[in-house]
Amino acid sequence: MTLSTLIIIYIGSLRSVSSAAGSSSSSSTENKVEWATNTEGSSVKKQQETMASSDAYMFPVIGSVVLFSLYLCYKFLPKDYLNFVVKVYFSAVGSIVLGLRISVFLQLVLPSSILAILNVRNEFLTRLHIRFLAPKTTAPIDASTDNTYNIAYVDVIGFSLAALNTVLYLTTNHWLTNNAFGIAFSLQAIESLALGSFQHGAILLVGLFFYDIFWVFGTDVMVTVAKSFDGPIKLLFPREAGSPHSLLGLGDIVIPGIFIALMLRYDYSKVDAKSLNEAASKGETVKTSTPYFYAQLFMYFVGLSTTCFIMFYFKHAQPALLYLVPAALIGSIGLAAYKGQISTLWSFKETHEEAKEEDKKRLKLFARKKKKKKK
């Protein structure tokens, strides 16, 4: 269990660096890690959504509302009907996410000679994609110059394999098909969600720390929903014959995962622009030490191992974030204190987050000017 989740977080974090580079207006960021894949002709894009401070504060509140709503649904509505709807919905969404992940994986492992064939755009599917999924604009989209809506043959393979997994999941409910969806969801979330700053991450972790404790120890809500909810929102791990599978909720992977990914991007942010520009001019990649990233991976291992030990020892469900959150914060702040970098870490903000804040300021200024003109 622990090794599997560490691999997911490790890959997702590395992928998040290139996603952050694609979301940032800073050209220097793009040279900080060589992890981008060749997606010419493919619809696979790297975009990252950044969390604002209000999102970090409200996340536990919204999570509580959703969790309690699900609890009421399972208490008063037919469980079989609810799980049928849940399975169909998550299978549909999961097939898309899994198809994208398989496409990315193929582009990482296949030789360039094969990718040269598979990255050719499929004209028929690209036209369908533009026709039904592209936003309605006054100017027509030219697929020959705009790769945003391209469907390449590598995408066709990815979505075909995802569709096969969906059929097997709906017909057999095998734990491997469930985990395929769960891994895809986790990778997608870690890669595409950015905390924006260390402060946002700390706020989110502390809020979810108390959220997890309350709903697991204070009520039966979390355990009831976890046992009743039949959807790929958890990873399953087989135990001895006749025993139920061990499970780990995706939230216990994604939440620490996006914080660990933030620490990796913090490590890369300390590379000075001069070194990056010199390496770029020589066609080289700057090798950067990543102490915060590996410290976080180690602390995640400690936190999850502690969770498993206490769960098996007391034979009672444990809120994983009760152990993972202190591990993450102690690991990052402790290392920063040792290096004398607490103020730097605490004030760390990602480039694309700062750019978004600037955009908001410009919009507010524009709105004020518009109001003055009307008056």
N, C-alpha and C positions, 0 to 999 in steps of 0.2 A: 504493500500500500504506500509506504513512505517513499520508496524508490520511484514508483510510478508517478506520484504527484511531483516529486522533485524534477523529474525529466520534463513533465508538462510545463512547470513554471520556468525551468531553464530555457527551453525552446521559445516559449511565449515571450519571455523577457528579451531575448536576443532579437526576436522579430519586432518587438516594440520599439527598439532603437531606430530601425529603418523606417518604421511607421511614423515616429516622431520627426524624423528627418523630412519625410514627405509632407508632414503637416506644418513644418516650420518654414518661415520665410528666410531663415538664416542659411546661407549656402555652406557655411563651415560645418554645420551639424551633419550634413550629408556625408562627410568624409570620416566621421568618427567610428563607424563600424562597417565592415564589408559583409553585409548579410542580405542585401537586396537581391532579388532574383530577376532573371530576364523574363519579363511578362509581355514582350512585344506581341501584339495580336490577341492577347488574353484580356479578359474583363477583370482580372484580379488587380485590385488597387489597394494602396496602403493609405488609410485615412484613420486619424485618431481623434476621438472625442475627449475633450478636456473637462474635468470636473471643476465646478466653481465652489467657493466656500459654502454658499447656500445649499448646494447639492450635498456636500459632505455633512452638514448639520441635519438636513432633512432625510437623508438616506435611511437611518434607523427608524424614523417615524413612518415613512412610507412603507418600509419593510414590515413594520408591525401591523399596519393597516391591512396590507396584502395577506400576511400570515394569518391574522385573526379572521379575515374574510373567508379564506380557504378553510379554516377550522369550522366556521359556522356552516359552510357549504357541506362539508363532510358529516357534520352532525345532523343536518336537517334535510338533506337531499339524497337521492339514491346514489350510493358510492359507485356502482357499476357504470351508471350513466355518466357521472362526472369523470371517471377515469377513462372512459371511451373518448370523451371530448378532449381531455388532456393529452391522451396518446396520439390522437389524430393531429391535433394542433402542433405538438412538439415534434412529431414525425415530419410534418410538412416543413416547419422551420429548420429542423435538424438536417433534413436532406439537402437544403440549400447551403447551410453552414458547412456541413461535412463535404459537400461537393467542392466548395471553395478551398477547404483545407487539403483535400486530396490533390487538387490542381496545383496548389503551392508545393506540396510534397513532391509531386512528380517533377516539377521544374527544378527542385533542389537535387534530386538523385539521378535523373536521366541524363545521358551524355548529350552534348550540344548538337551532335549530328541528328539525333532523334528529335530533340526539341525544335530544331529548324523546320521539321515537318509538322510537328504537333502544334506549334504556335501560329500556324497559318490560319487566318480568319475563315470561319464558316459563314459564307455570305447569307445563306437562307436563315440560319438561326440568329445572326446579327440583325437582319431586317426585322424578324419577329420581336427580338429584344427591344429594338428601337420603337417598333410600332406599339407595343403594349406596356412597356415599363419606363420608357424615357419620358421626362416631363414635357408637357405640351408647351412649345415655344413658338414664337412667330417665325423664327429662322429655322429652316430645316437642318437636321443633323447630317453631316457628311461623314459616313462611316470610314471613308478612305483616309481621312485626316484626324478624326476624333476616335481614339481607342477606348473611350469610357464605356461604350456599350458593345464592344466587340466580344464575340463568342468564338474562341479558338477550339481546335480539335482536342487540345489537352483539357479544356473545360468540359467538353462532351464526355470524355473518359471519366473525369472526376465525378460529374453528376450522375453518370450511369452507374458507377460503383456505389455512390450514395443512395441511389434509388433501390439498388439490390439490397443494401443494408436495411433500408426502410421496410421493404417487403418482409425480410427475415425477422426484423424486430416486431412487426405487427402480427406475424403468424406464429413465431416461436417464442418471443419474449426472452430470447437468450441473453445472458448477462454480457457477452462480448458485443452484441449489437447495441445494447444499452450504453456500454462504455465507449463505443465508437462515437456516438452522439455526444456523450459527456465530455470526452477529450476534445472534440471539435468545438463545442461551446466554450470550454475553458481556454483553449488556445486563442480563439477569436476574441474573447473578452480581455484577456491579458494583453494581447497585441493592440487592440483598438481603443481601450479605455486608459486615459492618462489622468493621474491625480493633479497634475499641474504644479504642485508645490509640496514640500515636505509638511508644511502646516496643514494642508488639506488632508494629506495622508494620516497625520496624527489625529486630527479631528474625527475622521471616518473610523479609524481603528478603535479609538476610545469609545465612540458612540456604539459601535457594533459589539464591543466587549460587554457593555451593560445590557444591550439588546439580547445577546445570546444567553447571558446568565439569567435574566428575568424569564424569558420564554421557555427555558429548559428546566430550571430549578423552581421557578415561581409558579408555573402552571404546567398543565399537560398538553398545551397547545402545540409546541414544536414537535414533540415526540409523536403526537397523534397525527399531525399532518405528514410527517416524514414516513410513518408506517402506512398511511392511507394513500398517499400521492403516488400513483403508478405512472411515472414519467421519467425521462432520462435527465433528471436534474441531480443525479448522484452517480458516483462510481461504485460498482459492486465488485466484491472480492470473495471468491468461493472459499469456504472453510471445509472441515471434514464432512463426510457424507451424512446427510440427514439434518445438518445444522443450517440455519438461515445464513445468507451471505452477509459478510461485513460490508458496511457502506460508509461512504464519505460524501457529504453534500458538496456540490460544486462551489458553493459560497466559501467553504473552508479551503478551497484551492484558489479561487479567483481573487478574493479580497486580499489575502496575503500576497498573492501573485502580482497584483498590480502595484503593491507597495514595493515588492522586491524588484520589479521592473523599473520603478522610479529610482531606486537606489543604483541600479545599473546605469541609468541615464545620468544620474548625479556623478558617478565615477567618470563617465565620458565627458561630462561638462567641464571637468577640471583640466582638460587638455587645452593648452593655449592656442589661439588662432594662428600664431606664427608657425608653430610646429605643423599644424594641419596644412597650411598653405605650402610650406616647404615640401612636405610629403606628397601633396597633390601635384605639385609641379614636376616631381620626379616619378610620378605614377606609383607611389608607394602608399601603404596603409600604416597609420600610426598605431604602434602597440601600446595599449593603455593598461595599467594595473587596475583591477576592479576589486579592491578590498571590501567595500561596503556590500557589493553584490554577493560575494562568496560568504561573507559574514552572515548575511541574511539567509542564504541557503542553508548554512549550518544551523542557525537559530530556528529556522522552520523545521528542520529535521529533529532538533531537540524538542520543540514544542509539540509536534505531531506524535513523536515517540512517547512523550509524557502523556498525551491524551490517550493513546492506545493502552499504555500500561495501566493507567488509573481506571479506564473503562473495563478492562478485563479483570482487574484486581477486585473492584467493587461490584462488577457485573451490573452496571447501570450506565445509561447513555450519558455522555459528557458533551458539554458545549466546547467544541474544539477551539473556538476563538478565545475562550478563557485562558488557554495556554499559548496560543499562537500570537495573540496581540502583545502580551508582555514580552514574549521572545523577540518579536520584531522591533519593538520600541527600545528594549534594553540593548539589543544587538546594534542598532543604528546609533542611538545616543551614546552608548558606552564606547563604541569605536571612535565617534566624533570627539568625545571627551579625552580619550587616550591620545588622539592626534592633535588636539587643540583646535578643532574645527566646528565646535558646536554652533557658534554664531553663523558660520558659513552654511552649515547644513540647515539650520532653522530658517534662514532667509532664502534658501534655494527655491527658485522658480524656473520652470521650463520656458524656453524661448517662445514656443507657439502659444503658451498661456499668456505671456506678456503681450504678444501681438494681438491676441483676442481682446485683452483689456484695453489696448490702444484703440482697437476698432470700436469698442463700446463707447469710449470717450468721444471719438469722432462722431458717432451716431447721435449721442446726446447733444453735442455742440451744434450739429446740423439741425436737430429738432428745435433747439432754442432759437437759432437764427431764423428758422422757418416761421416760428410763432411770432417773433418780432416783426417780420415782414407783413404778416397778416394783420397785426395791430396797426 
